[in-house]
Amino acid sequence: MTLSFKAMNNPTSPVAADNESTFVTEVITSIEGLAALEKEWATFLDQGVIERRFAQDPAIIRNHIHLDPTRRSPLIVVFKNQNGDIKCIAPCVIETGKFKLQFSVIRLPSPKARILKIYGNALIFAPDVIQDHVIKCFFDLLTTRMNHFDYLYFDNLSVNNPLWNYIQHHFSRPSKPFLFSNASPKMEKVRFTKLPESYDAWINSMGKKKRYNMKRTTRLLQEAFNHNVKLECVTDPEQVQSFLDQLDTLYNKTWQAKSMGHWARNSAEQLRYFTEIAKNKWLRSYLLKADQKPIAFLVAYQYCDVLEYMELGYDPEFSPLSPGGVLNNLLFEDLFAHNPPKILDFGFGENQYKRVLGNADYDACAAYLTPPGKWRFVVSLQLVLNKVYSRIHGFLVKYGWDKRVRQLLKLRN
């Protein structure tokens, strides 16, 4: 499918205009089409784009769709100039699932939906393109394909993202083809760490009290297991099967599994996914072992000098010894010792360890864009539940009851 969109010049844009004002737009809706585009896509990334992200690499997208092809189908929008040069890619997927209607950790009966997501929550721009022009073309195209999906969902929409500015300006009123709704009860801080030249420089930047607490936490865990504690780094394809087998056992003990449900972490699809990541030298995950038994894990990837911190979990049996904290402490030693990244990105969502270890941040939120119809009502219902929860949570925090109530909700859910 090929469409043409005319983009009007915008002299106030902070990004220099491309010489071409007409985009030829290709829409990829199949795995075969994605595979055919993959080499050209990779060349586009290698030539230099404004921001390169792990989740937007075509190999990662192809593998992610292959994890569950019955629920996921690509909707990749490619913008080219008249010479056939790629100027922007909107890497989207339509994912069939349930709308996550919930109150705190309590999941409520939810309707099924076809959810449009953008990998990396951003479009991939060439440096010489006017971003607002392409974003307008993208949403113009989506309005012609509204029968293919129910709503758009962003799980981490940065206020520094040009999509944020465009959405705020164009989709703040119900009369528009899409209506913006902030899914987060409040703006979140996405925290990351800019790594200095050496481990000594990093640890000395932490401050005396933080350094003491980190060393003490690690020492207590080491002493509890007669110093038989080891951090194992997983990078090679040959390590993947063992890592997933141990991850499967460990994950299903965690609070995440109790809250969100158990699922197989070592399936054939997961094995294929992680093996290809390892073959591309992007896998950098960890297991913390005590007496050769895994007690904590970190799923992470290193891509273009950024360590993407995806998922941290631990065996609650050992929670008094802070295994997650010890894993983080030992992690930084390994990062500086072998192939150090420049940035450690902790991702969306607040946690105490992110506040302690992060040295930079930006504002972001989860967000919906809904067309007119029932999904605006469903989203509005969730937003009401979020507001009620925020008020109750504030009351519980004031009187020190929040942790106890949350734990009870987790056990019941």
Order of alpha helices (4+ residues) and beta strands (2+ residues): beta-beta-alpha-alpha-beta-beta-beta-beta-beta-beta-alpha-beta-alpha-beta-beta-alpha-alpha-beta-alpha-alpha-alpha-beta-beta-beta-alpha-beta-alpha-beta-alpha-alpha
